[in-house]
Amino acid sequence: MYCNYNPQEKILKISLEKCNQKELQQQLKNIQKNFSRAQPVKKNTNKYINMEQYESNSLDCFVSYQNVNIVSTLNIFIAKNTNLKSQQMRPFLNGLCGNNCDLLNLSLKIEENQIGSKGAYLIAYQILKLKNLQNLKLDIQSNNIKSKGAQAIAYSISQLKNLKTLSLKIDNENNISTYPKAQESSICKFFNYSFFNCLDNEEYQYFKNLIDQEIDGICAIISMLENHQSLQELDLDIDNGHIQQQNIQNDKNFIQVLMSLTNLKKLNVVFGQYFCNNNMLSFPKNFKYLNNLISLSISIKNCCQFSNQGVFLLKNTLLNIPNLTQFSLEIGVKNKIRSEGICTLFEAISELNSLISLNLQIKWGNFVGVQGAKAISDSISKLQKLKQLVIFIDESSNDINFEGSYFIGSSILQLKQLKTVQAKFFQSQVLKKALIKKQVRLVSQQL
């Protein structure tokens, strides 16, 4: 186990590493015991305490020296295969979060431990107690929390009235998308339900009884966002890659939810097969309501085969948010955007006249071609406010060749305010020499 506490900034970091069951049980018991009886913090101290190797009495010494209940930022990392089971998570999470009503920032990352939906219920129940939380980051990897676990987490997040930034990442191996048998009214009923009177030792049974219908976990998370109209930053990676024949009304609701987040300044979204095949970008004109949005990141997962309709909708989405200063686009492997799709997209990107930072990554199997490279070049040359540029185009199956590389390189040299560039594409040694002569700082030697 690793602990780090910064008393000046009130930041506590906890990391559980791989261990056997006996060692883990001892760690969890000590966390619950010692964090709940912490002593007052000592004044005028700025020491950082690090415990690289956990021993049974080390947390005792740590807690007696600093009051770790006075924490505004809590970072928890649970490594892969720590043997942490759902019944062991209760003392661990309750010891850290149970009495910490002043917590403002929480980051929780759980790698593969198969905590299941019951473990998700425990996480959700602890989040409910953090009434003053402003910034939340959840990263749940390969834990099979299923739709029910996603619903529980979504409900708890919906109750955080002071939330300003939210980062939610739930990967494919959590299986949160199922065919929704319940109607939209059932989802609304779920989010209007209150369970603040239940006892700590009843969370398993409580959530099990509450979530008694097969509501799609992704739809539940989307519905949760409606309660956070003051949200300023949103990072959403919940697409599990499974194609479901969903009711299109759910996808329209996602756009309606986004247009209600009028205070949003930064949006990062990952598209997988679920979103791509259900027209998540329908009604792109609704994005014009996001007047405060200045940073947008869109990542398309591998093998989604983003359709021509999807490309057209993405183009129109960009045309409705002209105030962007930062834009990032990543197109994953084998999406087969082709030169026609690239030309369509970059017509819109060329209109983002306020951009000062552009990040473009096109992986192999998208068939950009020389025509697509020229479209990228023409677009970049019009973005004269650019100061930072990242451009990676995988050589395999994109076929931009020397001619396409020449087009892109020439357009980069036309950017008068460019300060840093990170680039990798076919035959770029000539570009590297030209940029050095122009005294543009290269932040990467991958040219």
C-alpha positions in Angstrom: 0.0 0.0 0.0 1.1 3.5 -0.7 -0.1 6.7 1.0 0.8 10.3 0.4 -0.7 13.2 2.4 0.0 16.9 1.7 -1.4 18.8 4.7 -1.0 22.2 3.1 -3.2 21.5 0.1 -5.2 18.8 2.0 -4.6 16.2 -0.7 -4.6 12.5 0.2 -3.5 9.7 -2.2 -4.1 6.1 -1.5 -3.0 3.2 -3.7 -3.7 -0.5 -3.2 -1.4 -2.8 -5.0 -1.5 -6.5 -5.7 -1.3 -8.6 -2.6 -2.7 -11.8 -1.1 -6.0 -12.1 0.8 -4.5 -12.1 4.2 -2.4 -8.9 3.6 -5.4 -7.2 1.9 -7.7 -7.9 4.9 -5.2 -6.4 7.3 -4.8 -3.3 5.1 -8.5 -2.7 4.9 -9.1 -3.2 8.7 -6.4 -0.7 9.5 -7.8 1.9 7.0 -11.2 1.7 8.6 -9.8 1.7 12.2 -7.3 4.5 11.9 -8.9 6.9 9.5 -12.0 7.1 11.7 -10.0 8.1 14.8 -7.5 10.6 13.4 -5.9 13.1 15.7 -6.0 16.9 15.1 -3.6 18.2 12.5 -0.3 19.7 13.7 0.1 23.4 12.9 2.9 24.9 10.8 3.9 21.7 9.1 4.5 21.2 5.4 5.9 17.7 5.4 4.9 15.0 2.9 4.6 11.5 4.3 5.3 8.6 2.0 4.9 4.9 2.8 6.3 2.8 0.0 5.9 -0.4 1.8 2.8 -1.0 3.9 3.1 -2.5 7.4 0.4 -3.2 9.9 1.4 -0.2 12.1 2.5 2.3 9.4 -1.0 3.7 9.0 -1.3 4.1 12.7 1.8 6.3 12.8 0.7 8.2 9.7 -2.7 9.0 11.1 -1.4 10.0 14.5 0.8 12.6 12.8 -1.7 14.1 10.5 -5.5 14.4 10.6 -6.4 12.9 7.2 -10.1 13.5 7.8 -9.3 17.1 6.9 -9.0 16.4 3.2 -10.3 18.4 0.3 -8.9 16.1 -2.5 -8.9 12.4 -2.3 -7.3 10.2 -5.0 -7.8 6.4 -4.8 -6.1 3.9 -7.1 -6.9 0.1 -6.8 -4.5 -1.8 -9.1 -5.4 -4.9 -11.2 -5.9 -8.1 -9.3 -5.6 -6.8 -5.8 -8.1 -9.5 -4.7 -10.4 -6.8 -3.5 -13.9 -8.2 -3.2 -17.1 -6.3 -2.9 -17.6 -7.2 0.8 -14.1 -5.8 1.5 -14.8 -2.5 -0.3 -17.3 -1.4 2.4 -14.7 -0.8 5.2 -12.2 0.6 2.7 -14.5 3.2 1.1 -16.4 4.0 4.3 -13.1 4.6 6.1 -12.0 7.1 3.4 -15.3 8.7 2.4 -17.7 8.1 5.3 -17.0 11.1 7.4 -15.5 13.4 4.8 -18.3 15.9 4.2 -15.7 18.6 3.2 -14.3 16.6 0.3 -14.4 18.7 -2.9 -12.4 16.6 -5.3 -12.6 12.8 -5.7 -10.7 10.6 -8.1 -11.3 6.9 -8.1 -9.7 4.4 -10.5 -10.3 0.7 -10.2 -8.5 -1.6 -12.5 -9.7 -5.2 -13.2 -10.9 -6.7 -9.9 -14.4 -8.0 -10.9 -16.2 -6.0 -8.2 -19.4 -6.6 -10.0 -22.7 -4.6 -9.6 -22.5 -5.0 -5.8 -19.1 -3.2 -5.7 -20.7 -0.5 -7.9 -23.5 -0.1 -5.4 -20.9 0.5 -2.6 -19.2 3.1 -4.7 -22.5 4.8 -5.4 -23.5 4.8 -1.8 -20.3 6.5 -0.7 -20.6 9.1 -3.4 -24.1 10.0 -2.0 -22.5 11.1 1.3 -20.2 13.7 -0.4 -22.7 16.5 -0.6 -20.1 19.3 -1.3 -18.2 17.4 -4.1 -17.3 19.7 -7.0 -15.0 17.6 -9.1 -15.5 13.9 -9.7 -13.4 11.5 -11.7 -14.4 7.8 -12.0 -12.4 5.3 -14.0 -13.8 1.7 -13.8 -11.9 -0.9 -15.9 -13.0 -4.5 -16.5 -15.1 -4.9 -13.4 -18.4 -6.2 -14.9 -20.6 -3.8 -13.0 -23.3 -4.3 -15.6 -26.3 -2.1 -16.3 -27.5 -2.2 -12.7 -24.1 -0.9 -11.4 -24.1 1.9 -13.9 -27.6 2.9 -12.9 -26.6 3.1 -9.2 -23.6 5.3 -10.0 -25.6 7.5 -12.3 -28.2 8.0 -9.6 -25.6 9.0 -7.0 -23.9 11.4 -9.4 -27.3 13.0 -10.1 -27.6 14.0 -6.5 -24.3 16.0 -6.4 -25.8 19.5 -6.7 -22.4 21.3 -6.6 -20.6 19.3 -9.3 -18.6 21.4 -11.7 -16.4 18.8 -13.5 -17.2 15.2 -14.3 -15.0 12.6 -15.8 -16.7 9.2 -16.3 -14.9 6.3 -18.0 -16.5 2.8 -18.0 -14.9 0.4 -20.4 -16.3 -2.5 -22.6 -15.7 -5.2 -20.0 -18.2 -3.7 -17.6 -21.1 -4.6 -19.9 -23.3 -1.7 -18.9 -25.5 -1.7 -22.1 -28.4 -4.0 -22.3 -31.7 -3.9 -24.2 -34.0 -1.6 -22.2 -37.2 -3.3 -21.4 -38.4 -0.4 -19.3 -39.8 2.8 -20.9 -38.4 6.3 -20.4 -40.9 6.9 -17.7 -39.3 4.1 -15.7 -35.9 5.9 -16.0 -37.4 9.1 -14.7 -39.1 7.3 -11.8 -35.7 5.7 -11.0 -34.0 9.1 -10.8 -36.8 10.7 -8.7 -36.5 7.9 -6.1 -34.9 8.8 -2.7 -33.1 6.4 -0.5 -31.3 8.6 2.1 -33.0 6.9 5.0 -31.5 3.5 4.3 -28.7 2.2 6.6 -25.1 1.7 5.6 -25.3 -2.1 5.9 -28.3 -2.3 3.5 -26.9 -0.8 0.4 -26.6 -4.2 -1.4 -30.2 -5.1 -0.8 -31.5 -1.6 -1.3 -30.0 -1.2 -4.8 -30.9 -4.7 -5.7 -34.6 -3.9 -5.0 -34.5 -0.4 -6.5 -33.0 -1.4 -9.9 -35.4 -4.2 -10.7 -35.8 -3.5 -14.5 -33.4 -3.9 -17.4 -32.8 -0.2 -18.0 -29.8 0.4 -20.3 -26.8 1.7 -18.3 -25.7 4.2 -20.9 -29.2 5.7 -21.1 -29.2 6.0 -17.3 -25.9 7.9 -17.3 -27.2 10.2 -20.1 -30.4 10.9 -18.1 -28.3 11.7 -15.1 -26.6 14.7 -16.9 -29.9 16.6 -16.9 -29.4 17.3 -13.2 -26.1 19.1 -13.8 -26.9 22.2 -15.8 -24.1 24.1 -14.0 -21.5 21.5 -15.2 -18.4 23.2 -16.7 -16.3 20.3 -17.8 -17.5 16.8 -19.0 -15.4 13.9 -20.0 -17.5 10.9 -21.1 -16.2 7.5 -22.2 -19.0 5.0 -21.6 -19.6 3.5 -25.0 -19.1 -0.2 -24.5 -18.9 -0.9 -28.2 -21.9 -3.2 -28.3 -24.5 -2.5 -31.0 -28.0 -2.5 -29.6 -31.2 -1.7 -31.5 -32.1 1.2 -29.3 -35.1 3.5 -29.4 -33.9 6.6 -31.3 -35.7 8.7 -28.6 -32.8 7.9 -26.2 -30.3 9.3 -28.7 -32.3 12.4 -29.2 -32.3 12.8 -25.4 -28.6 12.8 -25.3 -28.5 15.9 -27.7 -31.2 17.5 -25.6 -29.2 16.9 -22.5 -26.1 18.5 -24.0 -28.0 21.6 -25.2 -29.2 22.1 -21.6 -25.6 22.2 -20.3 -25.2 25.9 -21.3 -22.3 26.5 -18.8 -20.2 23.8 -20.4 -16.7 25.0 -21.3 -14.9 21.7 -22.0 -16.3 18.6 -23.6 -14.5 15.3 -24.3 -16.6 12.5 -25.8 -15.6 9.0 -27.1 -17.7 7.5 -29.8 -18.0 3.7 -30.1 -20.3 1.5 -32.0 -23.2 2.2 -29.7 -23.2 5.9 -30.4 -22.1 5.7 -34.0 -24.9 3.3 -34.9 -27.5 5.2 -33.0 -26.9 8.7 -34.5 -25.7 10.3 -31.3 -25.0 13.5 -33.2 -28.5 13.9 -34.5 -29.8 17.5 -34.5 -26.3 19.1 -34.6 -27.9 22.6 -34.6 -28.6 22.1 -30.9 -24.9 22.6 -30.2 -25.3 26.3 -31.0 -26.8 26.6 -27.4 -23.3 25.8 -26.0 -22.2 29.4 -26.2 -19.5 28.9 -23.5 -17.9 25.8 -25.1 -14.3 26.6 -26.0 -12.7 23.1 -25.9 -13.9 20.0 -27.7 -12.3 16.6 -28.0 -13.9 13.8 -30.1 -12.4 10.3 -30.3 -13.9 7.6 -32.6 -13.0 4.1 -31.4 -11.5 1.5 -33.6 -13.6 -0.3 -36.2 -16.8 1.8 -35.8 -17.0 2.3 -39.6 -18.3 5.9 -39.0 -20.9 6.3 -41.7 -21.2 9.1 -44.3 -24.2 10.3 -42.3 -22.0 10.4 -39.2 -19.4 12.4 -41.0 -22.0 14.9 -42.2 -23.5 15.2 -38.8 -20.1 15.8 -37.2 -19.4 18.5 -39.8 -22.6 20.3 -39.0 -21.9 20.0 -35.3 -18.6 21.8 -35.7 -20.2 24.5 -37.8 -22.5 25.3 -34.8 -19.7 25.8 -32.3 -17.5 28.4 -34.0 -16.0 29.8 -30.7 -13.8 26.8 -30.1 -10.2 27.6 -29.1 -9.1 24.0 -28.7 -10.1 21.1 -30.8 -9.0 17.5 -30.8 -10.0 14.8 -33.3 -8.9 11.2 -33.1 -10.1 8.7 -35.7 -9.4 5.1 -34.6 -8.2 2.1 -36.7 -10.2 0.9 -39.7 -13.0 3.4 -39.6 -12.7 3.9 -43.4 -13.5 7.6 -43.3 -11.8 7.8 -46.8 -10.8 11.0 -48.6 -14.4 12.0 -49.2 -15.1 12.0 -45.5 -11.9 13.8 -44.6 -12.8 16.6 -47.2 -16.2 16.9 -45.6 -14.9 17.2 -42.0 -12.2 19.6 -42.8 -14.5 22.0 -44.6 -16.0 22.6 -41.1 -12.6 22.7 -39.3 -11.4 25.4 -41.6 -14.2 27.6 -40.3 -13.0 27.4 -36.7 -11.2 30.7 -36.9 -10.6 31.1 -33.2 -8.6 27.9 -32.8 -5.2 28.2 -31.0 -4.7 24.5 -30.5 -5.4 21.6 -32.9 -4.8 17.9 -32.2 -5.4 15.6 -35.2 -4.7 11.9 -35.1 -5.7 9.5 -37.9 -4.8 5.9 -37.3 -4.3 3.2 -40.0 -7.1 1.9 -42.2 -8.9 5.2 -42.9 -7.7 5.7 -46.6 -7.0 9.4 -46.3 -5.3 9.6 -49.7 -3.6 12.5 -51.3 -7.0 14.2 -51.8 -7.7 14.0 -48.1 -4.2 15.2 -47.3 -4.8 18.3 -49.5 -8.1 19.0 -47.7 -6.3 18.8 -44.4 -3.6 21.2 -45.8 -6.1 23.7 -47.1 -7.9 23.7 -43.7 -4.8 24.1 -41.6 -3.5 27.0 -43.7 -6.7 29.0 -42.9 -6.2 28.6 -39.1 -3.9 31.6 -38.7 -4.4 31.9 -34.9 -2.9 28.4 -34.3 -0.1 28.3 -31.7 -0.1 24.6 -31.0 -0.4 21.8 -33.5 -0.3 18.0 -33.2 -0.8 16.0 -36.3 -0.3 12.3 -36.6 -1.3 10.3 -39.7 -0.4 6.6 -39.7 1.2 5.7 -43.0 -0.4 2.3 -43.2 -3.6 2.2 -45.4 -3.8 6.0 -45.4 -1.7 6.5 -48.6 -1.0 10.2 -48.4 2.4 9.5 -50.0 5.1 12.2 -50.6 2.6 14.5 -52.4 0.2 14.6 -49.5 3.0 15.1 -47.0 4.2 18.0 -49.1 0.8 19.6 -49.0 0.5 19.3 -45.2 4.1 20.4 -44.6 3.6 23.5 -46.7 0.5 24.5 -44.9 2.2 24.2 -41.5 4.9 26.6 -42.7 2.3 29.2 -43.4 1.1 29.4 -39.8 2.8 32.6 -38.6 1.8 32.4 -34.9 2.7 28.7 -34.5 4.9 28.1 -31.4 5.0 24.3 -31.0 4.4 21.5 -33.4 4.3 17.7 -33.0 3.9 15.9 -36.3 4.3 12.4 -37.8 3.4 11.5 -41.4 5.0 10.2 -44.6 8.4 11.6 -45.7 8.6 14.5 -43.1 12.3 15.0 -42.8 12.1 17.9 -45.3 9.4 19.5 -43.1 11.6 19.0 -40.0 14.5 20.9 -41.5 12.1 23.7 -42.7 10.6 24.1 -39.3 14.0 24.3 -37.6 15.0 27.1 -40.0 11.8 28.9 -39.2 12.6 28.6 -35.5 9.4 26.8 -34.6 9.9 24.8 -31.4 9.5 21.1 -32.0 8.0 19.4 -28.9 8.6 16.0 -30.5 11.3 14.5 -32.6 8.8 12.3 -34.4 8.9 14.4 -37.5 
